[in-house]
Amino acid sequence: MSHFAGVTPAQGAIFKELNPVINLSTYFNIAADYKWFIYVSTSATPDDTNSIWKITSPVYSVPTGSQAYTETFQYPIETELPPGNYKVRAVSARANLIKNPSFETNTTDWALVGPSTGTLARSTAQKSNGTASMSVTMSGTTPPIPVTTVAAEPNRTYTFQFKVRAATTTRSIQAQIRWEGLYGSTITDVTGTAATNTNTGWTTYTVSGAAPASTVQASARILFAASAASEVHYVDDVMFTEGSDTPAYFDNFAANARSIGNSPITTNFVIEGYASATGTFPTDGSKFSWTDDALPYPLATSWNTVAKGGQSAYQVVVEKVSDGSTVADSGKITSSATSATINIPTTAKDIDLRWKVRVYDAYDTASAYSTARTFKILSRPSVTITAPTQGQTISTGNPALTYTVATAGGRLVKTVRAELYSGLTKVWSITKAVSLANGDSDTISDSTFYFTNNTNYQYRVNVIDSDGIDSKLVARDFTVAYTAPAAPGALTVSDSLYDTSGYVSVSWSGASPDADFYAWAIEREDSLVDVSTGSVVSTLPWKEVGVLYSNTAPTNQFYDYSAPSGYQVRYRVRQVAYKFNTVVNGSYTTSGTVSPFTESYWLYAGVNGASTSITALKLHNVTADDFTDEVEEAEFILIGRGRYYERGTELGVNGTLQCKLRNTDGIGARIKRLALMNFKKDNTYATLRNPFGDEYQVSLGAMQVGRIAGTGRDEFVDVSIPYKEVVNR
């Protein structure tokens, strides 16, 4: 038989885990099938009707020949138990020790013994339960004994019971238990009261007795008082159970509501609520910067929770490290959230603080506070740009800003970051390592970067202190406008040498050039004059006619060979400086007008402006200027489609000058011819200026010279000078 050797939880045990485990130790000492029930309830007597949790074990079989042993079974409680006092009750299932008690399939494990024979068979002719019974057919007048063997334990009481119904003839019948020792030896018998069965219903027979000390097994026997050949009786609902009572029939097991051995066994335990929290952020030693000095700091906190039934509420507390006084307290907040923001008052700035959290489980059990984690909310350093001032216009070309820092708590500013924006575009930045105390100033400059002249800019600066706290970004708007060089003094313009030397002279003072002087730029405005009326017909836009890259003190002189004949002209000059990698133009000074005129053609080559860098040649006595204004053109005929004409690039003029070189103007004809020939040889290209205000860039062709005979030593010649305009020179 089986005994409960013990059950845990131990008496009065206290649990915080969500699902305690029940351990049931059972002692087995005979071969049989075993089964038990475990109930957990708040009732004094847990059972099937009041249990919060219960389990029925599977059938546990101990095979024949096994030694006695103890085995422990574990049963995790799969239902979460709310906090409270509980009782565990383990009940051994009552076993019907008859292996084949109802003959539903056969008569296995049953036999006939005695002086005479007969037969046993499964029969459906009669039944008390199920669908069949066992028929006992007699073979003579001495009846055989139906018998089956069951396991039995010494010193325990057992009851053997069964039901019999006669087919026709009724008989006196008794129930008998034969206690047997080793090898089936008979120890003693216990026999029940005789009673006669009927053929109209079922008669129950019982016998109870205590197994002697040396009992190993028992034979359950059915005794018939007499019989006749072919006499039939039916047997059903056979039971062999521990105890002296006669329970209602069951095949294998039934819950035992009364003691069998030491069953039932009970123990009490307690389930307590459980919750714990572990802070995850801010981590220990965290540092933050105060976002707005006038507002509380929103400290974000988070934690991990373990709570019975889940977290139902939390409470976050912030304290001073120095004395543990409370700085902020969220109070108990009903929420399953594991993060919260708590506002830290401005009075806690730059103070060592710590935070902790406690949580509540689903049954409102509060956890202990989590391990406090220290942190500090620091005043942000600040930076003030002192130069340039807001809206200032500066004339320097490289970044240069001066700033002052402010810090708290003895911290130093260790890094400064400056950026330069033009509109929305960042055009320059620098990060500088520094070591500045509260009130210190510093300057940032960069000689490798140049501003763009006449541009609006903005500096953006912030600093980072020794605790890694950064300042707010400050901005400063300013404008870069380089100082323009001074305008030249009054211009003096003269065309007195225009006819003889080929140029208009422009002069101005060169006494005080700009320190970053680069050049003088000379421009001219041409106005066409109607020679018949002397009035201006049209004025052309100003155009640059030359640049002087050096300044000559006390007077700068410019010779304009390109001035058109027959036009009214005036000049303007400005100084150009080169500042900070940028050309800076000064203001113009404008002259009065002159009206240069000559009847001569001129050829000149070189750089307009200086007499030393230009070769000019006056063509004397030009008698003809025949030219064609040429354009790329083509004419073609497509059969059946007619004539087509296409025009391309304008090639310019193509003409011939006719000159009669004589001894005039104090210059001999030969000298004039040689000068003309040398000019052509020395200059692939030249500028041809006529008396009518036209000017062409030309290439001179092969000249044809016709000497005139009969002039003695004088070389009078007629010269043909072919020329072609060079459009893409």
VOGU-3710 file (C-alpha; in Angstrom, 3 decimals, decimal comma):
1> mshfagvtpa> 0,000/0,000/0,000  1,094/3,643/-0,393  1,675/6,219/2,324  2,275/9,972/2,057  5,775/10,500/3,432  5,423/14,282/3,371  4,144/17,360/1,513  5,613/20,825/1,037  5,346/23,829/1,290  6,363/23,381/4,900
11> qgaifkelnp> 3,802/24,271/7,498  3,440/28,084/7,629  5,806/28,721/4,704  5,700/32,221/3,203  5,977/32,712/-0,550  6,532/35,782/-2,719  6,859/33,998/-6,034  3,896/33,938/-8,326  3,525/30,144/-8,528  4,703/27,969/-5,582
21> vinlstyfni> 5,557/24,325/-6,204  3,958/21,471/-4,221  6,239/18,523/-3,501  4,472/15,262/-2,531  6,594/12,379/-1,188  4,884/8,970/-1,405  6,000/5,612/0,054  5,232/2,499/-2,005  5,587/-0,966/-0,437  3,405/-3,316/-2,504
31> aadykwfiyv> 2,803/-3,913/-6,186  -0,359/-2,076/-7,225  -1,752/0,893/-9,153  -1,847/4,196/-7,247  -3,496/7,569/-7,713  -4,001/10,715/-5,598  -5,642/14,144/-5,562  -4,168/17,460/-4,420  -6,360/20,444/-3,523  -5,341/24,066/-2,716
41> stsatpddtn> -7,924/26,276/-1,076  -8,472/28,959/1,526  -11,010/26,578/3,105  -10,189/24,590/6,238  -10,787/21,353/4,306  -9,827/21,736/0,647  -11,732/19,431/-1,660  -13,137/19,222/-5,142  -15,876/21,786/-4,408  -13,890/24,631/-2,896
51> siwkitspvy> -10,384/24,352/-4,373  -8,719/27,302/-6,140  -6,332/24,882/-7,773  -6,372/21,077/-7,928  -4,656/18,267/-9,728  -5,345/14,561/-10,184  -2,281/12,392/-10,588  -2,038/9,857/-13,371  -2,151/6,202/-12,374  1,191/5,206/-10,899
61> svptgsqayt> 1,922/1,465/-11,293  4,295/-0,454/-9,046  5,171/-3,739/-10,766  5,204/-7,103/-9,025  8,524/-7,892/-7,350  9,461/-4,246/-6,672  11,118/-3,300/-3,411  9,494/-0,764/-1,107  10,628/2,807/-1,933  9,745/6,516/-1,622
71> etfqypiete> 9,327/8,898/-4,570  8,707/12,648/-4,648  6,426/14,296/-7,213  6,490/18,027/-8,069  3,364/19,960/-8,976  3,816/23,663/-9,889  0,660/25,588/-9,082  -0,366/26,849/-12,493  -2,867/29,387/-11,190  -1,502/32,666/-9,860
81> lppgnykvra> -2,573/32,913/-6,249  -3,431/36,305/-4,813  -1,891/37,128/-1,436  -3,528/35,245/1,416  -3,469/32,120/3,663  -3,796/28,770/1,904  -4,084/25,070/2,799  -2,837/22,150/0,724  -4,664/18,822/1,116  -3,268/15,669/-0,512
91> vsaranlikn> -5,772/12,784/-0,679  -4,874/9,244/-1,672  -7,304/7,848/-4,196  -9,113/4,729/-2,851  -8,182/1,801/-5,041  -10,340/-1,168/-5,992  -7,581/-3,766/-5,779  -9,493/-6,276/-7,946  -7,723/-6,167/-11,294  -10,759/-7,299/-13,302
101> psfetnttdw> -13,835/-6,288/-11,267  -16,511/-5,834/-13,951  -15,683/-8,343/-16,717  -16,334/-5,836/-19,461  -13,947/-7,575/-21,837  -13,012/-10,970/-20,339  -12,483/-12,963/-17,108  -8,728/-12,555/-16,974  -7,158/-12,858/-13,460  -10,063/-15,122/-12,281
111> alvgpstgtl> -9,910/-18,898/-11,772  -11,977/-21,789/-10,397  -10,542/-23,888/-7,574  -12,008/-26,753/-5,529  -12,888/-30,402/-5,671  -14,992/-30,056/-8,808  -14,740/-28,139/-12,031  -16,825/-25,717/-13,890  -16,378/-22,796/-16,321  -15,989/-19,025/-16,092
121> arstaqksng> -17,048/-16,810/-18,991  -17,900/-13,216/-19,848  -21,666/-12,933/-20,275  -23,967/-10,194/-21,402  -27,062/-12,094/-20,269  -27,016/-10,219/-16,960  -25,138/-7,172/-15,630  -25,172/-4,973/-12,545  -22,974/-2,206/-14,117  -21,552/-1,776/-17,553
131> tasmsvtmsg> -22,399/-4,256/-20,295  -21,340/-7,671/-18,945  -20,842/-9,917/-15,929  -18,983/-13,174/-15,231  -21,002/-16,379/-15,551  -20,090/-19,328/-13,261  -21,321/-22,651/-14,662  -21,227/-25,659/-12,309  -20,239/-29,134/-13,504  -21,524/-31,233/-10,573
141> ttppipvttv> -22,944/-31,230/-7,082  -19,750/-29,996/-5,425  -19,388/-26,380/-6,501  -15,990/-24,889/-7,549  -14,710/-21,621/-5,986  -14,159/-18,507/-8,169  -11,024/-16,778/-6,902  -8,681/-13,855/-7,751  -5,501/-12,672/-5,996  -4,913/-9,081/-4,788
151> aaepnrtytf> -2,088/-7,179/-3,056  -2,448/-6,737/0,702  -0,389/-5,068/3,445  0,033/-6,528/6,937  -1,952/-5,036/9,806  -4,405/-3,216/7,577  -8,138/-3,842/7,309  -9,688/-4,714/3,953  -13,227/-5,319/2,726  -14,172/-7,751/-0,030
161> qfkvraattt> -17,618/-7,330/-1,659  -19,414/-8,489/-4,812  -22,874/-9,098/-6,278  -24,402/-12,422/-7,475  -27,585/-13,243/-9,366  -28,861/-16,773/-10,079  -29,833/-17,750/-13,579  -32,588/-20,042/-12,280  -31,592/-22,002/-9,152  -30,713/-19,927/-6,111
171> rsiqaqirwe> -27,964/-20,879/-3,649  -26,477/-19,862/-0,286  -23,284/-17,870/-0,934  -20,525/-16,377/1,251  -17,623/-13,939/0,715  -14,240/-15,110/1,948  -10,733/-13,557/2,241  -7,818/-15,935/2,508  -4,654/-14,230/3,859  -1,533/-15,658/2,271
181> glygstitdv> 2,159/-15,425/3,034  5,237/-16,083/0,940  4,763/-18,348/-2,040  0,972/-18,285/-1,566  0,972/-20,197/1,722  -2,315/-19,948/3,615  -2,206/-18,001/6,866  -5,905/-17,810/7,785  -9,385/-17,224/6,333  -12,088/-14,729/7,163
191> tgtaatntnt> -15,582/-15,605/5,876  -18,665/-13,446/5,618  -22,287/-14,179/6,456  -24,118/-16,643/4,179  -27,099/-15,408/2,188  -29,156/-16,915/-0,622  -29,191/-15,122/-3,923  -32,191/-14,671/-6,177  -32,864/-14,975/-9,838  -34,762/-11,706/-9,986
201> gwttytvsga> -32,099/-9,302/-8,795  -28,585/-8,880/-7,440  -27,535/-9,828/-3,930  -24,501/-8,172/-2,292  -22,035/-10,185/-0,202  -19,314/-8,677/1,984  -16,571/-9,635/4,380  -13,972/-7,487/6,272  -10,831/-8,439/8,156  -7,407/-7,348/9,289
211> apastvqasa> -4,436/-8,801/7,475  -2,088/-10,766/9,764  1,474/-9,571/10,299  3,004/-11,946/7,762  0,485/-11,209/4,996  1,902/-10,736/1,503  -1,298/-11,075/-0,525  -4,943/-12,118/-0,277  -7,217/-14,416/-2,269  -10,729/-13,049/-2,784
221> rilfaasaas> -13,015/-16,095/-2,871  -16,730/-16,672/-3,666  -18,153/-19,699/-1,812  -21,265/-21,529/-3,127  -22,948/-23,935/-0,609  -24,095/-26,456/-3,230  -24,578/-26,833/-6,938  -25,992/-28,940/-9,687  -24,678/-29,771/-13,108  -25,082/-26,930/-15,604
231> evhyvddvmf> -26,279/-24,557/-12,879  -25,372/-20,902/-13,721  -24,791/-17,852/-11,507  -23,686/-14,353/-12,552  -21,031/-12,325/-10,629  -20,499/-8,522/-11,019  -19,284/-5,356/-9,210  -16,436/-7,073/-7,382  -14,430/-4,803/-4,997  -11,475/-5,285/-2,646
241> tegsdtpayf> -10,736/-2,052/-0,796  -8,773/-0,901/2,207  -10,993/-0,139/5,190  -13,977/-1,747/6,847  -16,668/0,281/5,027  -18,483/-0,799/1,884  -18,218/2,068/-0,611  -20,367/2,269/-3,697  -18,928/0,336/-6,587  -16,097/1,840/-8,666
251> dnfaanarsi> -13,797/0,156/-11,122  -10,357/1,495/-10,266  -10,027/4,589/-8,068  -12,207/6,978/-6,119  -11,288/10,014/-4,022  -10,945/8,902/-0,448  -12,780/11,181/1,930  -11,632/9,245/4,954  -8,289/8,114/6,285  -6,437/5,301/4,595
261> gnspittnfv> -2,980/4,982/6,052  -1,951/8,616/6,612  -4,175/10,006/3,841  -5,234/12,787/3,662  -2,200/14,937/4,545  -2,362/18,737/4,835  -0,131/21,778/5,229  -0,661/25,539/5,409  1,257/28,293/3,568  1,047/32,039/2,951
271> iegyasatgt> 1,287/33,967/-0,329  2,542/37,497/0,108  2,347/40,269/-2,471  5,611/40,940/-4,278  7,039/43,888/-6,188  10,514/45,222/-6,906  11,953/47,982/-9,057  15,396/48,664/-10,501  16,142/52,146/-11,765  17,630/52,235/-15,280
281> fptdgskfsw> 17,783/55,974/-16,100  19,279/58,323/-15,094  22,267/56,128/-14,386  24,473/56,744/-11,386  26,544/59,926/-11,775  24,528/61,357/-14,674  24,848/65,059/-15,431  22,320/67,243/-17,214  22,146/70,885/-18,224  19,345/73,139/-17,101
291> tddalpypla> 17,337/73,919/-20,208  15,625/77,085/-19,036  16,773/78,809/-15,878  13,282/80,112/-15,186  11,455/76,765/-15,458  11,605/73,445/-13,548  13,773/70,784/-15,134  11,751/67,838/-16,571  13,768/64,837/-15,370  12,981/61,702/-17,382
301> tswntvakgg> 13,224/58,495/-15,328  12,761/54,824/-16,192  12,954/51,522/-14,348  12,431/47,772/-14,620  9,601/46,186/-12,630  8,908/42,733/-11,229  5,475/42,686/-9,592  2,952/40,002/-8,732  0,141/40,327/-11,218  1,934/43,225/-12,891
311> qsayqvvvek> 2,669/46,784/-11,820  -0,376/48,763/-10,737  1,277/51,999/-9,556  4,599/53,741/-8,974  6,140/56,548/-6,949  9,298/58,469/-7,914  11,176/60,484/-5,277  14,130/62,866/-5,728  16,252/63,794/-2,712  19,301/65,839/-1,836
321> vsdgstvads> 22,348/63,672/-1,350  23,612/65,893/1,451  20,744/65,414/3,910  18,185/63,135/2,224  15,547/65,865/2,153  12,899/65,536/-0,530  13,269/67,732/-3,593  10,421/66,272/-5,675  7,862/63,508/-5,134  5,475/62,207/-7,762
331> gkitssatsa> 3,226/60,644/-5,136  1,576/57,306/-5,834  0,599/57,247/-9,521  -1,781/54,529/-10,673  -0,141/53,334/-13,863  1,622/50,349/-15,374  4,132/52,672/-17,081  7,800/52,070/-16,279  8,934/55,586/-17,089  7,921/59,002/-15,818
341> tinipttakd> 8,961/62,636/-15,957  9,246/64,515/-12,675  9,817/68,260/-12,455  12,866/69,375/-10,468  12,525/72,891/-8,990  15,053/75,550/-9,939  16,293/75,629/-6,356  17,942/72,249/-6,937  20,299/73,590/-9,576  23,982/72,560/-9,197
351> idlrwkvrvy> 23,152/70,311/-6,205  24,042/66,613/-5,864  20,732/64,751/-6,109  19,564/61,145/-6,085  16,394/59,493/-7,300  14,587/56,288/-6,407  11,355/54,562/-7,325  9,019/52,072/-5,747  6,245/50,145/-7,457  3,040/48,378/-6,422
361> daydtasays> 1,878/44,963/-7,558  -1,613/44,061/-8,718  -2,641/43,543/-5,071  -1,312/46,976/-4,001  1,753/45,557/-2,299  4,485/48,198/-2,318  8,051/47,300/-3,126  11,045/48,667/-1,306  12,547/51,745/-2,944  15,083/50,986/-5,636
371> tartfkilsr> 18,752/51,671/-5,022  19,139/55,443/-5,213  21,049/56,722/-8,233  22,874/60,044/-8,083  22,690/62,795/-10,676  23,187/66,509/-11,013  21,461/69,193/-13,052  24,044/71,841/-13,823  23,697/75,480/-14,780  24,588/75,914/-18,411
381> psvtitaptq> 27,615/78,014/-19,210  26,881/81,105/-21,265  28,750/83,003/-23,928  28,457/86,641/-24,989  29,862/87,925/-28,272  31,471/91,302/-27,601  32,855/91,994/-31,076  31,591/92,596/-33,635  28,554/94,354/-32,209  25,042/93,586/-33,418
391> gqtistgnpa> 24,504/95,002/-36,901  28,044/96,364/-37,147  29,612/96,923/-40,546  33,213/95,778/-40,607  35,890/96,319/-43,233  38,244/93,508/-42,259  38,392/90,460/-44,474  38,913/87,516/-42,101  36,788/86,045/-39,294  37,621/87,641/-35,958
401> ltytvatagg> 35,227/87,565/-33,035  35,704/88,266/-29,357  33,563/86,623/-26,703  33,230/86,376/-22,929  32,130/83,265/-20,994  30,247/82,740/-17,750  30,351/79,479/-15,764  29,153/78,178/-12,387  30,522/75,794/-9,778  34,157/76,508/-10,613
411> rlvktvrael> 33,844/74,725/-13,942  35,961/75,823/-16,903  34,933/76,324/-20,489  36,959/73,768/-22,443  35,603/74,049/-25,979  34,226/76,852/-28,137  32,489/76,282/-31,447  31,941/79,106/-33,911  30,099/78,994/-37,219  29,613/81,601/-39,920
421> ysgltkvwsi> 26,431/81,735/-41,972  25,544/83,642/-45,095  21,787/83,419/-45,186  20,960/79,772/-44,523  24,306/78,482/-45,740  27,150/77,692/-43,366  30,315/78,973/-45,013  32,884/78,582/-42,220  33,271/76,889/-38,847  35,930/76,288/-36,232
431> tkavslangd> 36,200/74,319/-32,990  38,790/75,550/-30,533  40,090/73,986/-27,334  40,305/76,561/-24,540  40,510/76,769/-20,776  38,449/79,751/-19,678  37,170/80,552/-16,211  34,093/82,570/-15,353  34,377/86,066/-16,898  37,320/85,258/-19,199
441> sdtisdstfy> 37,426/86,559/-22,761  38,977/85,136/-25,896  39,248/85,864/-29,601  38,750/83,508/-32,525  40,313/84,398/-35,867  41,172/82,663/-39,119  43,446/84,280/-41,695  42,813/81,540/-44,246  39,155/82,392/-44,819  38,040/85,547/-46,617
451> ftnntnyqyr> 34,683/87,259/-46,422  32,767/88,187/-49,535  32,510/91,930/-49,860  29,160/93,650/-49,341  27,618/90,577/-47,691  25,501/90,081/-44,579  26,798/87,419/-42,203  25,911/85,849/-38,881  28,230/84,358/-36,266  26,783/81,485/-34,188
461> vnvidsdgid> 28,739/80,532/-31,076  28,354/78,102/-28,186  30,719/76,734/-25,543  31,085/73,459/-23,607  32,304/73,313/-20,033  34,491/70,771/-18,249  31,430/68,659/-17,323  30,350/68,440/-20,951  27,472/70,898/-20,489  26,922/73,147/-23,480
471> sklvardftv> 25,652/76,692/-23,578  22,791/78,080/-25,563  23,695/79,112/-29,079  24,161/82,871/-29,443  24,120/84,718/-32,750  25,529/88,004/-33,972  24,594/89,683/-37,277  27,084/91,901/-39,075  27,916/93,159/-42,551  31,210/93,079/-44,399
481> aytapaapga> 31,908/96,129/-46,560  35,529/96,746/-47,480  36,654/100,374/-47,547  36,592/101,479/-51,169  39,671/103,242/-52,524  39,373/107,015/-52,963  38,188/108,488/-56,210  40,874/110,199/-58,261  41,063/113,954/-58,363  39,858/116,055/-61,295
491> ltvsdslydt> 40,589/114,668/-64,783  42,354/116,657/-67,444  41,423/115,601/-70,994  43,118/116,954/-74,128  42,694/116,148/-77,835  45,344/118,608/-78,963  47,639/115,830/-80,239  44,873/113,734/-81,706  45,589/114,706/-85,331  49,367/114,644/-85,067
501> sgyvsvswsg> 50,022/111,870/-82,563  46,764/109,894/-82,766  45,526/109,980/-79,160  43,418/111,827/-76,614  45,348/112,480/-73,389  43,712/111,830/-69,946  45,599/112,790/-66,765  44,876/112,838/-62,990  46,742/113,037/-59,740  48,619/110,004/-58,426
511> aspdadfyaw> 49,729/111,558/-55,157  47,759/109,408/-52,636  46,872/105,928/-53,916  45,091/103,390/-51,672  47,343/101,206/-49,496  45,969/98,162/-51,371  46,204/99,848/-54,797  45,735/97,467/-57,700  44,968/99,493/-60,846  43,326/102,527/-62,464
521> aieredslvd> 40,364/101,671/-64,685  39,616/104,110/-67,526  36,254/104,193/-69,311  34,982/106,330/-72,200  31,551/107,453/-73,332  31,106/108,164/-77,094  28,409/110,469/-78,448  27,737/110,659/-82,203  27,566/114,265/-83,434  25,733/115,381/-86,563
531> vstgsvvstl> 28,376/117,388/-88,402  25,727/119,442/-90,164  24,102/120,640/-86,985  26,753/119,970/-84,367  24,169/118,283/-82,135  24,497/114,928/-80,386  22,528/112,224/-82,186  23,131/109,223/-79,866  25,297/108,214/-76,946  26,841/104,797/-76,570
541> pwkevgvlys> 27,221/103,069/-73,172  30,381/103,562/-71,170  33,094/101,057/-72,063  36,458/100,286/-70,572  39,264/101,472/-72,844  42,264/100,689/-70,682  43,784/99,757/-67,317  46,920/101,150/-65,706  48,380/98,664/-63,227  50,826/101,122/-61,723
551> ntaptnqfyd> 50,469/104,486/-60,135  52,705/107,321/-61,213  53,244/110,233/-58,894  52,549/113,011/-59,088  50,448/112,533/-62,258  49,027/109,525/-64,062  48,813/109,796/-67,847  46,634/107,725/-70,196  46,812/107,938/-74,013  43,649/106,809/-75,731
561> ysapsgyqvr> 44,409/105,838/-79,359  40,983/104,258/-79,718  39,038/107,521/-79,385  36,783/107,838/-82,476  37,152/110,800/-84,802  34,092/112,972/-85,215  32,545/111,999/-81,860  32,134/113,913/-78,649  33,825/111,910/-75,892  34,285/112,075/-72,145
571> yrvrqvaykf> 36,165/109,900/-69,659  35,787/108,562/-66,169  38,436/106,928/-63,966  38,208/104,915/-60,780  40,780/103,399/-58,481  40,747/99,597/-57,977  42,148/98,003/-54,801  42,788/94,345/-53,985  41,655/93,751/-50,410  41,405/90,365/-48,686
581> ntvvngsytt> 41,563/88,399/-51,887  38,827/90,566/-53,399  38,791/93,326/-56,009  37,272/96,492/-54,514  36,277/99,323/-56,845  36,322/102,964/-55,914  34,076/105,730/-57,148  34,432/107,329/-60,560  35,712/110,783/-61,358  34,262/111,981/-64,672
591> sgtvspftes> 35,823/114,470/-67,087  34,347/117,082/-69,345  33,893/116,422/-73,078  36,247/116,845/-76,009  35,621/116,347/-79,708  38,658/114,780/-81,338  38,812/115,022/-85,153  41,291/114,105/-87,860  41,099/113,702/-91,611  43,703/110,963/-91,524
601> ywlyagvnga> 43,556/107,185/-91,269  45,561/105,651/-88,437  47,041/102,233/-87,796  48,109/101,308/-84,278  49,144/98,136/-82,470  49,876/97,386/-78,819  48,225/98,125/-75,483  46,027/101,209/-75,532  46,946/103,722/-72,879  50,702/104,230/-72,827
611> stsitalklh> 52,771/105,736/-75,629  55,659/103,461/-74,739  53,660/100,289/-75,295  51,916/101,206/-78,563  53,030/101,750/-82,174  50,898/104,260/-84,062  51,191/105,129/-87,738  49,410/107,965/-89,504  48,480/107,144/-93,083  49,003/110,212/-95,260
621> nvtaddftde> 46,910/111,202/-98,205  44,496/108,264/-98,347  42,679/108,727/-101,623  40,376/105,697/-101,564  38,970/103,132/-99,150  37,128/100,431/-101,011  35,715/97,603/-98,837  33,117/94,891/-98,689  31,274/93,915/-95,499  31,578/90,147/-95,834
631> veeaefilig> 29,256/87,476/-94,470  29,400/83,686/-94,817  26,721/82,909/-97,366  25,767/80,228/-99,845  23,258/79,871/-102,640  22,108/76,477/-103,887  19,336/75,014/-105,998  17,448/71,850/-105,130  15,900/70,135/-108,118  12,183/70,428/-107,942
641> rgryyergte> 12,321/72,648/-104,857  13,863/75,890/-106,100  16,680/78,192/-104,970  17,875/78,429/-101,385  20,094/81,017/-99,715  21,776/80,682/-96,322  23,776/83,197/-94,286  26,343/82,327/-91,656  28,926/84,245/-89,616  29,664/87,914/-90,255
651> lgvngtlqck> 33,298/88,003/-91,341  33,669/91,784/-91,230  35,102/94,260/-93,707  37,469/93,296/-96,514  38,937/96,286/-98,287  41,854/98,209/-99,768  43,254/101,598/-98,909  44,879/103,720/-101,612  47,577/106,109/-100,388  49,637/108,656/-102,301
661> lrntdgigar> 52,853/109,088/-100,357  54,514/112,442/-101,021  56,908/114,777/-99,222  54,451/116,450/-96,869  54,180/117,472/-93,268  57,956/117,617/-93,106  58,269/113,899/-93,756  59,673/112,468/-96,960  57,684/110,005/-99,020  60,338/107,300/-98,693
671> ikrlalmnfk> 60,303/107,595/-94,896  56,548/107,185/-94,975  56,783/104,079/-97,187  59,434/102,432/-95,046  57,448/103,131/-91,873  54,381/101,562/-93,454  56,280/98,473/-94,614  57,943/98,025/-91,199  54,585/98,394/-89,397  53,118/95,596/-91,483
681> kdntyatlrn> 56,146/93,400/-90,925  56,108/93,927/-87,141  52,380/93,509/-86,512  50,285/90,540/-87,600  47,224/92,376/-86,362  46,506/96,056/-86,023  43,698/98,478/-85,374  42,543/100,607/-88,317  40,858/103,879/-87,349  39,284/106,068/-90,015
691> pfgdeyqvsl> 38,251/109,753/-89,869  34,602/108,799/-89,666  34,688/107,219/-86,231  35,049/103,563/-87,329  37,622/101,252/-85,858  38,441/97,735/-87,018  40,764/94,995/-85,836  42,477/93,976/-89,066  45,181/91,907/-90,631  47,132/93,712/-93,376
701> gamqvgriag> 47,678/91,951/-96,687  50,510/92,203/-99,230  50,911/95,869/-100,133  51,281/96,954/-103,761  53,660/99,895/-104,238  53,760/101,929/-107,462  56,744/104,291/-107,748  56,237/107,459/-109,801  59,070/108,169/-112,301  60,575/111,611/-112,911
711> tgrdefvdvs> 60,650/112,692/-109,288  64,437/112,674/-108,949  65,607/111,621/-105,532  62,112/111,793/-104,101  60,411/108,419/-103,887  56,860/109,299/-104,602  54,750/106,185/-104,455  51,172/105,095/-104,708  50,493/102,284/-102,205  47,578/99,812/-102,139
721> ipykevvnr> 47,036/98,438/-98,585  44,676/95,411/-98,493  43,084/94,705/-95,101  40,658/92,194/-93,650  38,753/92,548/-90,449  39,621/89,868/-87,927  36,365/89,097/-86,144  37,524/86,400/-83,727  40,955/87,715/-82,846
//
